Every structure is written in structure tokens, then in C-alpha cells.
Amino acid sequence: MEYGELKRNLKNAIQERMDYGRDYSDEEVDDLIDETMLGQEELRLCPVDVRRRLKRELFHSLRRLDILQSFVDDASVTEIMINGINPIFIEQSGVLRELEVRFESVEKLQDVIQKIVAGCNRVVNEASPIVDARLANGSRVNIVMKPIALNGPIVTIRRFPDHPITMEQLVRMESISEEAAQFLQKLVKAGYNLFVSGGTGSGKTTFLNALSAWIPGDERVITIEDSAELQLQDIPNLVRLETRNGNLEGCREISIRDLIRASLRMRPDRIIVGEVRGGEAFDMMQCLNTGHDGSMSTGHANSAADMLSRLENMVLMGMDLPLAAIRQQIASGLDVIVHLGRLRDKSRKVLEIIEVLGYDEEQIGLNPLYVYEEQSEDDAGHILGGLRRRGALMDEHKLKAAGLS
């Protein structure tokens, strides 16, 4: 009997023995798998490693994420992409590759999807075909179903490290220079408002986590996210807020904008918005201009200058204001933009650290502090270079007030 057929038969036999009127613990399911496998004549001639693999895959199929579980558990995997029942792709150690395994049917993939969304109290179906969710280990999940996705359910899982990457590790990985890291440490402690920009997969969330390690432990911090991804450490007075999708049962949507407004009544010292994508940029700018020094956020852009243009457009999505007023708000609220990028060798680097100056002559002034300069390329294709100091911080009043100048 082929392995796939043997696995299907075992799973059917286990499911026939299960009472779906009650909840089973992991230990009970594990015992049920052992009992069922003991009664199978075909397994007696199978090698031990095959029986172990069968048991593991059966458990994952019944209690976890089926064929995805081993990749979700693999720390070297950063992205999992499922395009219906077509081949699955993963990004592993920075390299994108296609897997040999795939889901046997759309129904089995949909079962896994429903396990994922049920675990974080979300709903996805044809009436509500797009949802952001998360796994128990903090991985971010985006799901797009029919009729929006034409080639079947599309699932994209962004897996974050089991332990947050520290700034010291980023320095060792040459993602940022030690000098620039020490400079940012002073800015975070002094309460400068920072914005982390970059493209998809450039490491914005990872970098924001690393920055947050320098927030003084006696401050009250509120994080606001679409789906909880941030892994802030050593902050005792931490409040984590997450959006909620509306549903047909009458639960109304709770948006990023709603959470930002609510957070202002929670006596925050700092507000950290995981990512701004639309009209919530207006509310974020209000936070930065109303005494919540040291607040942070991230956004998608091709450069620090492009991030300012995007912020202008996003603020306009939230409030109809003159462009001059928007630019004044941005220039007054933001202090420093840190721009990240992925180079052609797939490495993630800090490419720019830019100080945001005041608004003058219809433009927001920018002061480049550090800029990444490429020097050469080694025989293995790795890019050699580093951040170079371009200028000095012009607005030092927060550093002086914190005694760090």
C-alpha cells in the first residue's frame, strides 16, 4: 500500500473512533493515534522512522495545520505561500523555493484555513473573503478566498522569529552599523518620534521590535495593530490592542482609527502603531502632536522621502485638509525616519536615517544623518558596504531634556 493511501486510511479510522460531541486534548488524540496504528497489519513491516513520520503527520492533520505545520515550526522559514492546491512556496534562509508537498483537495485546505481563523476569533467565507489572522506562535496570516481569488484559497504566512531579534544581533548581521544603532538608542530613550519605512519583507516589524527594547521600563506603552505581531520585551505597563472585522452576526468593525482614539483615553506615554496604511495616518499624526513623545509606527515606501509623500496621501484619506496643513502636521510630529530595504543579495539593511525638519517654502525639510553606501561585491555575490554618517542631528532639544546630548 502506498504511503499516501495508508495515511488516508489511518486518518479515516481515527476519525471514525472520535466523538465529535466533545473536545479532545492533544494527549487524548495522541493516544487515539497510537491505538489505531497498533491495530493496522500493514504497519508491522514498516520501518520505525516511517511509523514516526506517519504519527507526526496524522497528529498535525488532526490537531494542527496539516502539511504546513512542519514549516511553521521551522525557524529558518520566514514565509509560506499557498496558491490554492497548486505547489506551495516557502522563503527559507532568504531563498524562495517550491515544495514537493501540496494539499490533496480544496476542502482540506479550507479545513486548515478555518482552524487558523477560529483560533483568533476571525471569520472568512465567500461573503467576507479577505481576512488577516495570526497563529499561536505569532505568525501573521493573510487569507483570500473565492470569489476574489480565482485559483482557489490563497494563504500567505509571515513567520517571525521565536525570539525577537535584538539590535545587537542586527549589528552582528551587518543590517545596521554599531554607531547608528547607538545613535538610535539615544533617540528612543529621549522620546523622539520614529517612523520605520521600507518595502515588503524589508524587516520593518523586526526593526520596530528591536527599537522597542530601549523604551524605558517605567513608561506606559500601547500597541495598536491589525493583527498582533509586535513582540515588545521588558515593558511591564504594556497594553496590546488589535482590530476586529465586522461580521454578519452584528459585530461592528473596530478599526485602527477607533483604537487610536480609544488609546488616547488610556493615559499612554507612547503609542506604537504596527503599520499605517490609510486614513489612520491622520489620527497617528494627532498622537505625535499631542504630547506622546517616543511614539513609533511603520509604513510601506521606496525611500524616506517617498514615505512622507505617502503619509500626505494617507492623511488626505482620513481628513480633507489643505496640503500645507498636512505637511505642517507631519513635520511637527515626526522626528526621524529609518528606511529599510532588501539588496539584490537578499540581505536586509538600514539604507537611510533621515531627520525630519520643519515645514518651509511648501516643503518638508530633510536632513540625511546616515546613508548606506555600497562599496563592492564579493565572489559569493554578497554586497559589501555600510552606513556612512552624512550630517549631525539639528534638533537636539529632546536629547538635552533627557540629559543624553
C-alpha positions in Angstrom: 0.0 0.0 0.0 1.3 3.5 -0.9 2.2 5.9 1.9 -0.5 8.4 0.9 -3.2 5.8 0.8 -2.0 4.3 4.2 -2.1 7.8 5.7 -5.7 8.4 4.4 -6.9 5.1 5.7 -5.4 5.7 9.2 -6.9 9.2 9.4 -10.4 7.9 8.4 -10.1 5.1 11.0 -9.1 7.6 13.7 -11.9 10.0 12.8 -14.5 7.1 12.9 -13.4 6.5 16.5 -13.6 10.1 17.6 -16.7 11.5 19.3 -17.2 15.0 17.8 -19.7 15.9 20.5 -16.8 16.6 22.9 -13.3 18.3 22.9 -10.2 16.1 22.8 -7.0 17.2 24.4 -3.7 16.7 22.5 -2.8 13.8 24.7 -6.1 12.0 24.0 -5.6 12.5 20.3 -2.1 11.2 20.6 -3.3 8.1 22.4 -6.0 7.5 19.9 -3.5 7.6 17.0 -1.3 5.1 18.8 -4.2 2.7 19.4 -5.3 2.9 15.8 -1.8 2.4 14.4 -1.3 -0.7 16.7 -4.3 -2.3 15.0 -3.0 -1.9 11.5 -1.4 -5.0 10.0 0.3 -3.0 7.2 2.3 -1.0 9.7 4.1 -4.0 11.3 6.6 -4.3 8.4 7.1 -0.5 8.2 10.5 0.9 9.4 10.4 2.8 12.7 11.1 6.1 11.0 8.1 5.7 8.7 5.8 5.0 11.6 7.1 8.0 13.5 6.6 10.2 10.4 3.1 8.8 10.0 2.2 9.5 13.6 3.6 13.1 13.4 1.7 13.8 10.2 -1.5 12.4 11.4 -1.3 14.5 14.6 -0.6 17.6 12.6 -3.5 16.8 10.3 -6.0 16.3 13.1 -4.8 18.9 15.6 -2.5 21.4 13.8 -2.1 22.8 10.3 -1.6 19.5 8.4 1.3 19.6 5.9 2.0 23.2 6.9 2.9 22.5 10.5 6.5 21.3 10.0 7.3 24.6 8.1 5.5 26.7 10.7 7.7 25.1 13.3 10.9 25.6 11.2 12.8 28.7 12.5 14.6 29.0 9.1 11.3 29.5 7.2 10.2 33.2 7.1 7.3 33.0 4.6 4.9 30.3 3.4 2.8 30.9 0.3 -0.1 28.6 -0.6 -1.7 29.2 -4.0 -4.8 27.0 -3.8 -3.9 23.4 -4.2 -1.1 24.3 -6.6 2.5 23.9 -5.3 3.4 25.6 -2.0 6.3 28.0 -1.9 8.4 29.0 1.1 11.1 31.5 1.7 13.8 29.7 3.7 17.1 31.4 4.8 16.3 34.2 2.3 15.8 31.8 -0.7 12.4 31.3 -2.3 11.7 27.7 -3.3 8.9 25.4 -4.3 7.9 22.4 -2.1 7.0 19.0 -3.3 4.1 18.6 -0.9 0.7 20.1 -1.6 -2.9 19.9 -0.3 -4.8 17.0 -1.8 -8.0 19.0 -2.2 -9.5 22.4 -1.8 -11.6 21.0 1.1 -8.6 20.0 3.1 -7.0 23.5 2.6 -10.3 25.1 3.6 -10.3 23.0 6.8 -6.9 24.3 7.7 -8.0 27.9 6.9 -11.0 27.5 9.3 -8.7 26.2 12.0 -6.5 29.3 11.6 -9.3 31.9 11.7 -11.2 30.1 14.5 -8.0 30.3 16.7 -8.1 34.1 16.7 -11.8 34.7 16.6 -12.0 35.7 12.9 -14.3 34.7 10.1 -13.6 34.1 6.4 -16.0 32.9 3.8 -17.4 33.9 0.4 -19.3 36.8 2.0 -16.2 38.0 3.7 -13.4 36.6 1.6 -10.4 38.6 2.9 -9.0 38.3 6.4 -5.8 39.0 8.4 -5.2 36.5 11.2 -2.4 35.1 13.3 -1.1 31.8 14.5 -0.4 30.8 18.1 3.3 31.4 17.6 2.6 35.0 16.5 3.0 34.4 12.7 0.9 36.7 10.6 -1.6 35.1 8.2 -3.4 36.7 5.2 -6.2 34.7 3.6 -8.0 35.5 0.4 -10.9 33.2 -0.7 -13.2 32.8 -3.7 -14.7 34.7 -5.4 -11.8 37.2 -5.0 -9.1 34.6 -5.5 -9.7 32.9 -8.9 -7.3 29.9 -8.4 -8.6 28.8 -5.0 -7.9 29.9 -1.4 -4.7 31.9 -1.1 -2.8 31.8 2.2 0.3 33.8 3.0 2.0 33.2 6.3 4.8 35.5 7.6 6.7 33.7 10.2 8.5 35.8 12.8 11.5 34.6 14.9 10.6 32.6 18.0 12.7 35.1 20.0 12.7 38.7 18.9 15.9 39.8 17.1 17.8 42.3 19.1 19.6 45.4 17.8 22.9 43.6 18.8 22.0 40.8 16.5 21.2 43.2 13.7 24.6 44.8 14.2 26.3 41.4 14.0 24.3 40.6 10.8 25.5 44.0 9.4 22.0 45.2 8.9 23.0 48.4 10.8 26.3 49.8 12.0 27.1 49.9 15.7 27.4 53.7 15.6 24.0 54.2 14.0 22.5 51.7 16.5 23.9 53.7 19.4 22.5 56.9 17.9 19.0 55.4 17.6 19.2 54.1 21.1 19.7 57.7 22.3 16.7 58.9 20.2 14.4 56.2 21.6 15.3 56.9 25.2 14.9 60.6 24.7 11.4 60.3 23.2 12.0 61.1 19.5 9.0 60.1 17.3 10.4 57.5 14.9 8.9 56.1 11.7 10.2 52.9 10.1 9.7 52.7 6.3 10.5 50.0 3.8 9.2 47.6 1.2 7.5 44.3 1.8 9.8 41.9 3.6 12.4 44.5 4.4 12.2 43.8 8.2 10.1 46.7 9.4 8.4 44.8 12.2 11.6 43.1 13.3 13.3 46.5 13.4 10.5 48.1 15.4 10.7 45.3 17.9 14.4 45.9 18.3 13.9 49.6 18.8 11.3 49.0 21.5 13.8 47.3 23.7 15.2 50.7 24.5 11.9 52.1 25.8 12.3 52.9 29.5 10.6 50.3 31.6 8.6 52.9 33.7 6.6 54.1 30.7 3.1 53.0 29.7 3.1 51.8 26.1 0.1 51.0 24.0 0.5 49.0 20.8 -2.2 49.1 18.0 -2.2 46.5 15.2 -4.4 44.9 12.5 -3.2 41.5 13.7 -0.9 41.3 16.7 2.7 40.8 15.5 4.9 43.0 17.7 6.9 41.3 20.4 7.8 44.1 22.8 10.0 42.9 25.6 10.5 44.1 29.2 7.7 46.7 29.3 5.6 45.9 32.4 3.0 48.6 31.7 2.1 47.3 28.2 -1.4 47.4 26.6 -1.9 45.5 23.3 -4.9 46.4 21.1 -6.0 44.6 17.9 -8.6 45.4 15.3 -11.7 43.4 14.7 -13.5 42.7 11.5 -17.3 43.2 11.2 -19.4 40.2 10.6 -23.0 39.2 9.7 -23.8 38.4 13.3 -23.9 42.1 14.1 -20.4 42.7 15.5 -19.3 46.0 14.1 -15.8 46.6 12.7 -13.2 48.0 15.1 -10.6 49.8 13.0 -7.1 51.2 13.6 -8.6 54.6 13.8 -11.1 53.5 16.5 -8.2 52.0 18.5 -6.0 55.1 18.2 -8.8 57.3 19.5 -9.6 54.9 22.3 -5.9 54.7 23.3 -5.7 58.4 23.9 -8.0 57.9 27.0 -5.7 55.2 28.4 -3.0 57.6 29.6 -0.3 56.4 27.2 3.3 57.6 27.4 4.0 56.1 23.9 1.7 54.8 21.2 3.1 52.2 18.7 1.0 51.6 15.6 2.2 48.4 13.9 1.6 49.9 10.4 -0.3 52.8 8.9 -2.0 52.1 5.5 -4.8 54.6 5.2 -6.8 57.3 6.9 -5.5 56.2 10.3 -2.4 58.2 9.4 -4.3 61.4 10.3 -5.0 60.0 13.8 -1.4 58.9 14.2 -0.2 62.4 13.4 -2.6 63.7 16.1 -0.9 61.4 18.6 2.5 62.6 17.6 1.4 66.3 18.0 -0.3 65.9 21.4 2.5 65.1 23.8 3.0 61.3 23.2 6.7 61.6 22.6 8.6 58.5 21.6 5.7 57.1 19.6 6.6 54.8 16.6 5.0 53.3 13.5 5.8 51.7 10.2 4.8 52.1 6.6 5.5 50.9 3.1 7.6 53.1 0.9 10.6 53.1 -1.5 12.5 55.7 0.4 12.3 58.1 3.3 11.2 60.9 1.0 8.6 58.7 -0.6 7.3 57.8 2.9 6.5 61.5 3.5 4.5 61.7 0.2 2.6 58.5 1.2 1.8 59.9 4.6 0.4 63.0 3.0 -1.8 60.9 0.8 -2.9 58.7 3.7 -3.8 61.7 5.9 -5.9 63.0 3.0 -7.7 59.7 3.0 -8.7 60.3 6.6 -9.4 64.1 6.6 -9.9 66.7 3.9 -7.3 69.3 4.9 -5.1 71.8 2.9 -1.8 70.2 1.9 0.1 72.9 3.7 -1.7 72.0 7.0 -0.9 68.3 6.5 2.7 68.9 5.8 3.0 71.1 8.9 1.4 68.3 11.0 3.8 65.7 9.6 6.9 68.0 10.0 5.9 68.8 13.6 5.0 65.3 14.6 7.8 63.2 13.0 11.3 63.5 14.1 13.3 60.7 12.3 12.5 58.2 9.5 14.5 55.0 9.4 14.3 53.4 5.9 15.0 49.7 5.4 15.5 47.7 2.2 16.5 44.4 0.7 19.5 44.5 -1.5 20.0 42.2 -4.6 21.8 39.6 -2.5 18.6 39.4 -0.4 20.2 40.9 2.7 18.2 43.4 4.8 19.8 46.7 5.6 19.1 50.1 7.1 19.5 52.3 4.0 18.7 55.7 5.4 18.3 57.5 8.7 16.7 60.9 7.9 15.8 63.7 10.3 12.5 65.5 9.5 12.9 69.2 9.9 10.3 71.9 9.8 7.9 72.9 7.0 9.2 75.8 5.0 8.5 77.1 1.5 5.9 74.5 0.8 8.3 71.6 1.5 9.2 69.5 4.5 12.9 69.8 5.2 15.0 66.6 5.4 18.4 66.2 7.0 20.2 63.0 6.0 22.0 61.6 9.0 23.2 58.2 7.8 23.1 56.7 4.2 24.0 53.2 3.1 26.9 53.2 0.6 27.7 50.1 -1.5 31.4 49.5 -1.9 31.8 46.2 -3.8 30.6 42.7 -4.2 32.5 39.6 -3.1 32.9 36.3 -5.1 29.8 34.8 -3.4 27.6 37.8 -4.6 27.4 39.4 -1.1 27.2 43.2 -1.2 29.9 44.9 0.8 29.2 48.4 2.2 27.8 50.2 5.2 26.1 53.2 6.7 28.0 56.4 6.4 27.4 59.5 8.6 26.2 62.4 6.4 25.2 65.0 9.0 24.5 65.9 12.6 21.2 66.0 14.3 19.9 69.5 14.1 17.1 69.4 16.7 18.7 68.2 19.9 16.2 69.7 22.4 14.8 66.2 23.4 18.3 64.8 23.8 19.1 67.8 26.1 15.9 67.5 28.1 16.7 63.7 28.7 20.3 64.5 29.6 21.7 62.5 26.7 23.2 65.2 24.4 
